[in-house]
Amino acid sequence: MNILQLINNIPGTRMHGKVTQKFSTIIFVALCGVLSNCLNYSDIEDYCVVKQDWLIKYVGLRNVIPSEWILRKVFTLLDPDYLELLQTIVN
């Protein structure tokens, strides 16, 4: 199973009519940003702007870069128990 498949299985809790990006897209771009030494949500937003053409190859950004506030909100909604379970599957 590749990383995109794992990310697509993370349950999102956002309201579908009010979102501009898929949950999995936000998780993927954040992961890429962290792996590229981003230290905070603002850095991840800047990373997305710089790497937008590359990121589009893997996830649909729909011409909207997730803002640092959207990134922050998504990560506060993640279920820590599920992430812990996911970590045991990956390891």
N, C-alpha and C positions, 0 to 999 in steps of 0.2 A: 504494500500500500504506500503510495507516495504522500508527500506532505499536503498537497492540495486536497486529496481524498480525506485525510484526517481532519483538515480544517473544515471541509464541507459537512462533516458529521457533528461539529460542535453546535449544540442547540442555541439558537438566537431567541431573545425575548422581546425584541423591538416590535412596534406596531407596524405592520406591513404597508399601510397606506401613507405612512409618514417618513419613509426612508428613501434616500437617494442612492445608497450603495448596499450591496449584499453584505450580510454579516461576514461571510467567509472572505470577501475582498478586503474588508477592513482588518481582519485578523492577519491575512497574508501580508499586506503592505506593512503592518506594524512589525511582524516577525522579520521581514526583510530589512526594515529600518534598524531594528535592534541588532541584527546580525551585522549591520554596516556601521555599528558604533553610535547610533543615535542614542542620546541620553534622556530625552523627554519627548512628550507629545509634539511640541513645536518642531523639534528636530525631525521627527517622523514625517510631519506635514511637509517640511522643506525637502526631505528626501524624496517624497512622492512627486513633488514638482520637478525636481531634477531628473528623476528616473521614470517619469511617466511613460515614455515610449517603450521602455523595457518592461515595465509592469503590465502594460496593456497586452503584451504577448501572453501573459499567464492569467490575468484576471481582468474583468471588464470594469474600468474606472468610470465609464459613462460620462466622460468629459467633466467630472467633478472630483476634485482632490478632497479626501476626507480632512476636515479641519482638526486642529488639536482638540477642540471641544467635543467633536463627534468621537474621536479616538478615546478620549477620557470617558465619555458616557458609555461607549461599548464595553470598555474594560471593567467598568463598575458593574455591568450587568452579567458578566461571566460567572457561571456557577463554579466556585472553587472545588467542590467535590468532583464535578465532572472533569475538570482539568487535571486533578490528581489521578483519577482513573485513566485518563488519556496518557498521562506520563508513564504509568505502569505498563500500558500497552506498547508504547514506543520503546521503552527500555527493555 
